[in-house]
Structures are given as C-alpha cells and as structure tokens.
Amino acid sequence: MDEKLEKLKEKFCNAHISFENILGVAFLGALGSVITYFLYNQLSDETKKIVKENLMEALKRQVAKFAKEN
C-alpha cells in the first residue's frame, strides 16, 4: 500500500498544475453543474423520480465497488 501511495505522490508532484488549469477546471465544473441543475428542473416529477433512482443505484454500486477494492 505504501508503494502505491508513493507512486501516486510522485505522479502528483510531477504533474503540471497551474492556477489557470485549476481555474479552468473549476469553471467547467461550475458550468456543468448549472446546466445539469437547469435541465433537471425542466423534467417532469415522474422523470425526476426515475433519474434520482437511477443515480442513487449507480452511486451505491460505485461505493460498493470502492469498498470491495479497499
């Protein structure tokens, strides 16, 4: 486990991270969130329920997969 952590730390430290890159990623994330929120609020109540159920199931699977791997 420590070897994996060291490799990840080395990879992160060698990555080119600048303020502009961070700002760009933050902007894209915010824009994506606003668009998703707008589109979600345009859906009917039935469709919102279906979307919410599907997202919750996907999240549960991802958490279970993560827990199984660790």
Backbone as XML, in Angstrom:
<?xml version="1.0"?>
<chain id="A" units="angstrom">
  <residue number="1" name="MET">
    <atom name="N" x="0.827" y="-1.192" z="0.000"/>
    <atom name="CA" x="0.000" y="0.000" z="0.000"/>
    <atom name="C" x="0.870" y="1.253" z="0.000"/>
  </residue>
  <residue number="2" name="ASP">
    <atom name="N" x="1.958" y="1.244" z="0.761"/>
    <atom name="CA" x="2.840" y="2.405" z="0.810"/>
    <atom name="C" x="3.489" y="2.670" z="-0.545"/>
  </residue>
  <residue number="3" name="GLU">
    <atom name="N" x="3.772" y="1.605" z="-1.283"/>
    <atom name="CA" x="4.380" y="1.755" z="-2.607"/>
    <atom name="C" x="3.405" y="2.462" z="-3.554"/>
  </residue>
  <residue number="4" name="LYS">
    <atom name="N" x="2.133" y="2.083" z="-3.494"/>
    <atom name="CA" x="1.118" y="2.734" z="-4.318"/>
    <atom name="C" x="1.005" y="4.211" z="-3.955"/>
  </residue>
  <residue number="5" name="LEU">
    <atom name="N" x="1.025" y="4.489" z="-2.681"/>
    <atom name="CA" x="0.922" y="5.867" z="-2.207"/>
    <atom name="C" x="2.111" y="6.694" z="-2.666"/>
  </residue>
  <residue number="6" name="GLU">
    <atom name="N" x="3.292" y="6.120" z="-2.614"/>
    <atom name="CA" x="4.500" y="6.820" z="-3.064"/>
    <atom name="C" x="4.445" y="7.116" z="-4.568"/>
  </residue>
  <residue number="7" name="LYS">
    <atom name="N" x="3.983" y="6.134" z="-5.358"/>
    <atom name="CA" x="3.868" y="6.339" z="-6.803"/>
    <atom name="C" x="2.848" y="7.434" z="-7.120"/>
  </residue>
  <residue number="8" name="LEU">
    <atom name="N" x="1.731" y="7.424" z="-6.397"/>
    <atom name="CA" x="0.710" y="8.442" z="-6.594"/>
    <atom name="C" x="1.235" y="9.817" z="-6.207"/>
  </residue>
  <residue number="9" name="LYS">
    <atom name="N" x="1.961" y="9.881" z="-5.113"/>
    <atom name="CA" x="2.539" y="11.146" z="-4.660"/>
    <atom name="C" x="3.542" y="11.670" z="-5.692"/>
  </residue>
  <residue number="10" name="GLU">
    <atom name="N" x="4.376" y="10.784" z="-6.212"/>
    <atom name="CA" x="5.367" y="11.178" z="-7.220"/>
    <atom name="C" x="4.685" y="11.672" z="-8.491"/>
  </residue>
  <residue number="11" name="LYS">
    <atom name="N" x="3.650" y="10.957" z="-8.922"/>
    <atom name="CA" x="2.915" y="11.346" z="-10.117"/>
    <atom name="C" x="2.259" y="12.712" z="-9.930"/>
  </residue>
  <residue number="12" name="PHE">
    <atom name="N" x="1.672" y="12.936" z="-8.766"/>
    <atom name="CA" x="1.007" y="14.210" z="-8.487"/>
    <atom name="C" x="2.008" y="15.354" z="-8.425"/>
  </residue>
  <residue number="13" name="CYS">
    <atom name="N" x="3.125" y="15.115" z="-7.801"/>
    <atom name="CA" x="4.136" y="16.164" z="-7.671"/>
    <atom name="C" x="4.757" y="16.525" z="-9.022"/>
  </residue>
  <residue number="14" name="ASN">
    <atom name="N" x="4.812" y="15.579" z="-9.939"/>
    <atom name="CA" x="5.387" y="15.829" z="-11.256"/>
    <atom name="C" x="4.374" y="16.420" z="-12.240"/>
  </residue>
  <residue number="15" name="ALA">
    <atom name="N" x="3.105" y="16.467" z="-11.857"/>
    <atom name="CA" x="2.068" y="16.985" z="-12.752"/>
    <atom name="C" x="2.209" y="18.500" z="-12.873"/>
  </residue>
  <residue number="16" name="HIS">
    <atom name="N" x="1.888" y="18.998" z="-14.060"/>
    <atom name="CA" x="1.935" y="20.440" z="-14.304"/>
    <atom name="C" x="0.601" y="21.032" z="-13.868"/>
  </residue>
  <residue number="17" name="ILE">
    <atom name="N" x="0.590" y="21.614" z="-12.701"/>
    <atom name="CA" x="-0.623" y="22.218" z="-12.162"/>
    <atom name="C" x="-0.377" y="23.709" z="-12.028"/>
  </residue>
  <residue number="18" name="SER">
    <atom name="N" x="-1.203" y="24.476" z="-12.717"/>
    <atom name="CA" x="-1.070" y="25.922" z="-12.629"/>
    <atom name="C" x="-2.401" y="26.514" z="-12.185"/>
  </residue>
  <residue number="19" name="PHE">
    <atom name="N" x="-2.346" y="27.769" z="-11.809"/>
    <atom name="CA" x="-3.558" y="28.457" z="-11.394"/>
    <atom name="C" x="-4.583" y="28.475" z="-12.524"/>
  </residue>
  <residue number="20" name="GLU">
    <atom name="N" x="-4.110" y="28.665" z="-13.747"/>
    <atom name="CA" x="-5.008" y="28.708" z="-14.893"/>
    <atom name="C" x="-5.710" y="27.366" z="-15.102"/>
  </residue>
  <residue number="21" name="ASN">
    <atom name="N" x="-4.967" y="26.276" z="-14.922"/>
    <atom name="CA" x="-5.566" y="24.947" z="-15.070"/>
    <atom name="C" x="-6.636" y="24.712" z="-14.005"/>
  </residue>
  <residue number="22" name="ILE">
    <atom name="N" x="-6.319" y="25.062" z="-12.782"/>
    <atom name="CA" x="-7.275" y="24.884" z="-11.685"/>
    <atom name="C" x="-8.507" y="25.747" z="-11.914"/>
  </residue>
  <residue number="23" name="LEU">
    <atom name="N" x="-8.292" y="26.987" z="-12.330"/>
    <atom name="CA" x="-9.407" y="27.893" z="-12.593"/>
    <atom name="C" x="-10.272" y="27.361" z="-13.739"/>
  </residue>
  <residue number="24" name="GLY">
    <atom name="N" x="-9.655" y="26.834" z="-14.775"/>
    <atom name="CA" x="-10.397" y="26.272" z="-15.900"/>
    <atom name="C" x="-11.242" y="25.083" z="-15.490"/>
  </residue>
  <residue number="25" name="VAL">
    <atom name="N" x="-10.667" y="24.198" z="-14.702"/>
    <atom name="CA" x="-11.403" y="23.024" z="-14.232"/>
    <atom name="C" x="-12.565" y="23.454" z="-13.336"/>
  </residue>
  <residue number="26" name="ALA">
    <atom name="N" x="-12.325" y="24.420" z="-12.463"/>
    <atom name="CA" x="-13.382" y="24.920" z="-11.578"/>
    <atom name="C" x="-14.513" y="25.549" z="-12.394"/>
  </residue>
  <residue number="27" name="PHE">
    <atom name="N" x="-14.148" y="26.317" z="-13.412"/>
    <atom name="CA" x="-15.152" y="26.952" z="-14.258"/>
    <atom name="C" x="-15.991" y="25.908" z="-15.000"/>
  </residue>
  <residue number="28" name="LEU">
    <atom name="N" x="-15.328" y="24.918" z="-15.574"/>
    <atom name="CA" x="-16.054" y="23.866" z="-16.285"/>
    <atom name="C" x="-16.966" y="23.073" z="-15.349"/>
  </residue>
  <residue number="29" name="GLY">
    <atom name="N" x="-16.498" y="22.814" z="-14.142"/>
    <atom name="CA" x="-17.321" y="22.110" z="-13.158"/>
    <atom name="C" x="-18.548" y="22.916" z="-12.768"/>
  </residue>
  <residue number="30" name="ALA">
    <atom name="N" x="-18.352" y="24.222" z="-12.545"/>
    <atom name="CA" x="-19.471" y="25.087" z="-12.187"/>
    <atom name="C" x="-20.469" y="25.187" z="-13.340"/>
  </residue>
  <residue number="31" name="LEU">
    <atom name="N" x="-19.974" y="25.340" z="-14.544"/>
    <atom name="CA" x="-20.840" y="25.433" z="-15.720"/>
    <atom name="C" x="-21.632" y="24.141" z="-15.910"/>
  </residue>
  <residue number="32" name="GLY">
    <atom name="N" x="-20.956" y="23.020" z="-15.766"/>
    <atom name="CA" x="-21.641" y="21.729" z="-15.882"/>
    <atom name="C" x="-22.718" y="21.555" z="-14.828"/>
  </residue>
  <residue number="33" name="SER">
    <atom name="N" x="-22.444" y="22.020" z="-13.615"/>
    <atom name="CA" x="-23.423" y="21.924" z="-12.534"/>
    <atom name="C" x="-24.647" y="22.789" z="-12.808"/>
  </residue>
  <residue number="34" name="VAL">
    <atom name="N" x="-24.418" y="23.998" z="-13.289"/>
    <atom name="CA" x="-25.539" y="24.897" z="-13.591"/>
    <atom name="C" x="-26.399" y="24.320" z="-14.714"/>
  </residue>
  <residue number="35" name="ILE">
    <atom name="N" x="-25.769" y="23.814" z="-15.754"/>
    <atom name="CA" x="-26.522" y="23.231" z="-16.870"/>
    <atom name="C" x="-27.319" y="22.015" z="-16.409"/>
  </residue>
  <residue number="36" name="THR">
    <atom name="N" x="-26.681" y="21.153" z="-15.607"/>
    <atom name="CA" x="-27.363" y="19.962" z="-15.099"/>
    <atom name="C" x="-28.549" y="20.356" z="-14.229"/>
  </residue>
  <residue number="37" name="TYR">
    <atom name="N" x="-28.358" y="21.334" z="-13.358"/>
    <atom name="CA" x="-29.436" y="21.812" z="-12.481"/>
    <atom name="C" x="-30.596" y="22.349" z="-13.323"/>
  </residue>
  <residue number="38" name="PHE">
    <atom name="N" x="-30.280" y="23.157" z="-14.344"/>
    <atom name="CA" x="-31.319" y="23.719" z="-15.202"/>
    <atom name="C" x="-32.088" y="22.615" z="-15.916"/>
  </residue>
  <residue number="39" name="LEU">
    <atom name="N" x="-31.373" y="21.665" z="-16.499"/>
    <atom name="CA" x="-32.035" y="20.578" z="-17.228"/>
    <atom name="C" x="-32.873" y="19.707" z="-16.297"/>
  </residue>
  <residue number="40" name="TYR">
    <atom name="N" x="-32.346" y="19.426" z="-15.114"/>
    <atom name="CA" x="-33.074" y="18.596" z="-14.152"/>
    <atom name="C" x="-34.385" y="19.257" z="-13.749"/>
  </residue>
  <residue number="41" name="ASN">
    <atom name="N" x="-34.370" y="20.563" z="-13.559"/>
    <atom name="CA" x="-35.580" y="21.269" z="-13.151"/>
    <atom name="C" x="-36.603" y="21.392" z="-14.271"/>
  </residue>
  <residue number="42" name="GLN">
    <atom name="N" x="-36.213" y="21.105" z="-15.502"/>
    <atom name="CA" x="-37.151" y="21.120" z="-16.619"/>
    <atom name="C" x="-37.907" y="19.793" z="-16.750"/>
  </residue>
  <residue number="43" name="LEU">
    <atom name="N" x="-37.459" y="18.774" z="-16.025"/>
    <atom name="CA" x="-38.078" y="17.454" z="-16.129"/>
    <atom name="C" x="-39.383" y="17.402" z="-15.351"/>
  </residue>
  <residue number="44" name="SER">
    <atom name="N" x="-40.248" y="16.473" z="-15.748"/>
    <atom name="CA" x="-41.492" y="16.258" z="-15.002"/>
    <atom name="C" x="-41.168" y="15.554" z="-13.688"/>
  </residue>
  <residue number="45" name="ASP">
    <atom name="N" x="-42.106" y="15.557" z="-12.770"/>
    <atom name="CA" x="-41.878" y="14.921" z="-11.467"/>
    <atom name="C" x="-41.599" y="13.429" z="-11.609"/>
  </residue>
  <residue number="46" name="GLU">
    <atom name="N" x="-42.316" y="12.769" z="-12.518"/>
    <atom name="CA" x="-42.086" y="11.333" z="-12.736"/>
    <atom name="C" x="-40.676" y="11.072" z="-13.246"/>
  </residue>
  <residue number="47" name="THR">
    <atom name="N" x="-40.253" y="11.871" z="-14.203"/>
    <atom name="CA" x="-38.919" y="11.703" z="-14.780"/>
    <atom name="C" x="-37.844" y="12.007" z="-13.746"/>
  </residue>
  <residue number="48" name="LYS">
    <atom name="N" x="-38.065" y="13.025" z="-12.914"/>
    <atom name="CA" x="-37.109" y="13.346" z="-11.848"/>
    <atom name="C" x="-36.945" y="12.161" z="-10.910"/>
  </residue>
  <residue number="49" name="LYS">
    <atom name="N" x="-38.060" y="11.517" z="-10.575"/>
    <atom name="CA" x="-38.012" y="10.362" z="-9.676"/>
    <atom name="C" x="-37.185" y="9.231" z="-10.291"/>
  </residue>
  <residue number="50" name="ILE">
    <atom name="N" x="-37.405" y="8.972" z="-11.581"/>
    <atom name="CA" x="-36.673" y="7.909" z="-12.279"/>
    <atom name="C" x="-35.179" y="8.233" z="-12.330"/>
  </residue>
  <residue number="51" name="VAL">
    <atom name="N" x="-34.852" y="9.475" z="-12.673"/>
    <atom name="CA" x="-33.448" y="9.898" z="-12.752"/>
    <atom name="C" x="-32.788" y="9.762" z="-11.382"/>
  </residue>
  <residue number="52" name="LYS">
    <atom name="N" x="-33.484" y="10.216" z="-10.344"/>
    <atom name="CA" x="-32.931" y="10.142" z="-8.990"/>
    <atom name="C" x="-32.678" y="8.693" z="-8.581"/>
  </residue>
  <residue number="53" name="GLU">
    <atom name="N" x="-33.623" y="7.803" z="-8.873"/>
    <atom name="CA" x="-33.450" y="6.387" z="-8.531"/>
    <atom name="C" x="-32.252" y="5.784" z="-9.269"/>
  </residue>
  <residue number="54" name="ASN">
    <atom name="N" x="-32.126" y="6.101" z="-10.555"/>
    <atom name="CA" x="-31.010" y="5.563" z="-11.345"/>
    <atom name="C" x="-29.667" y="6.083" z="-10.828"/>
  </residue>
  <residue number="55" name="LEU">
    <atom name="N" x="-29.614" y="7.364" z="-10.489"/>
    <atom name="CA" x="-28.368" y="7.927" z="-9.969"/>
    <atom name="C" x="-28.006" y="7.329" z="-8.615"/>
  </residue>
  <residue number="56" name="MET">
    <atom name="N" x="-29.000" y="7.118" z="-7.773"/>
    <atom name="CA" x="-28.732" y="6.523" z="-6.460"/>
    <atom name="C" x="-28.223" y="5.088" z="-6.596"/>
  </residue>
  <residue number="57" name="GLU">
    <atom name="N" x="-28.798" y="4.326" z="-7.519"/>
    <atom name="CA" x="-28.334" y="2.956" z="-7.758"/>
    <atom name="C" x="-26.895" y="2.950" z="-8.270"/>
  </residue>
  <residue number="58" name="ALA">
    <atom name="N" x="-26.588" y="3.852" z="-9.187"/>
    <atom name="CA" x="-25.220" y="3.937" z="-9.716"/>
    <atom name="C" x="-24.247" y="4.316" z="-8.608"/>
  </residue>
  <residue number="59" name="LEU">
    <atom name="N" x="-24.645" y="5.247" z="-7.753"/>
    <atom name="CA" x="-23.794" y="5.665" z="-6.636"/>
    <atom name="C" x="-23.566" y="4.512" z="-5.663"/>
  </residue>
  <residue number="60" name="LYS">
    <atom name="N" x="-24.611" y="3.767" z="-5.365"/>
    <atom name="CA" x="-24.482" y="2.611" z="-4.462"/>
    <atom name="C" x="-23.505" y="1.576" z="-5.034"/>
  </residue>
  <residue number="61" name="ARG">
    <atom name="N" x="-23.608" y="1.334" z="-6.352"/>
    <atom name="CA" x="-22.692" y="0.372" z="-6.984"/>
    <atom name="C" x="-21.246" y="0.852" z="-6.905"/>
  </residue>
  <residue number="62" name="GLN">
    <atom name="N" x="-21.034" y="2.146" z="-7.139"/>
    <atom name="CA" x="-19.679" y="2.685" z="-7.091"/>
    <atom name="C" x="-19.105" y="2.609" z="-5.680"/>
  </residue>
  <residue number="63" name="VAL">
    <atom name="N" x="-19.916" y="2.930" z="-4.682"/>
    <atom name="CA" x="-19.446" y="2.856" z="-3.292"/>
    <atom name="C" x="-19.134" y="1.411" z="-2.924"/>
  </residue>
  <residue number="64" name="ALA">
    <atom name="N" x="-19.996" y="0.486" z="-3.320"/>
    <atom name="CA" x="-19.754" y="-0.932" z="-3.028"/>
    <atom name="C" x="-18.483" y="-1.406" z="-3.722"/>
  </residue>
  <residue number="65" name="LYS">
    <atom name="N" x="-18.275" y="-0.990" z="-4.950"/>
    <atom name="CA" x="-17.066" y="-1.371" z="-5.703"/>
    <atom name="C" x="-15.824" y="-0.809" z="-5.013"/>
  </residue>
  <residue number="66" name="PHE">
    <atom name="N" x="-15.900" y="0.456" z="-4.592"/>
    <atom name="CA" x="-14.772" y="1.078" z="-3.908"/>
    <atom name="C" x="-14.478" y="0.368" z="-2.586"/>
  </residue>
  <residue number="67" name="ALA">
    <atom name="N" x="-15.525" y="0.047" z="-1.850"/>
    <atom name="CA" x="-15.341" y="-0.632" z="-0.561"/>
    <atom name="C" x="-14.738" y="-2.028" z="-0.769"/>
  </residue>
  <residue number="68" name="LYS">
    <atom name="N" x="-15.147" y="-2.689" z="-1.834"/>
    <atom name="CA" x="-14.639" y="-4.046" z="-2.129"/>
    <atom name="C" x="-13.147" y="-3.993" z="-2.494"/>
  </residue>
  <residue number="69" name="GLU">
    <atom name="N" x="-12.746" y="-2.964" z="-3.241"/>
    <atom name="CA" x="-11.350" y="-2.830" z="-3.663"/>
    <atom name="C" x="-10.436" y="-2.470" z="-2.487"/>
  </residue>
  <residue number="70" name="ASN">
    <atom name="N" x="-10.961" y="-1.758" z="-1.536"/>
    <atom name="CA" x="-10.134" y="-1.335" z="-0.380"/>
    <atom name="C" x="-10.500" y="-2.153" z="0.779"/>
  </residue>
</chain>
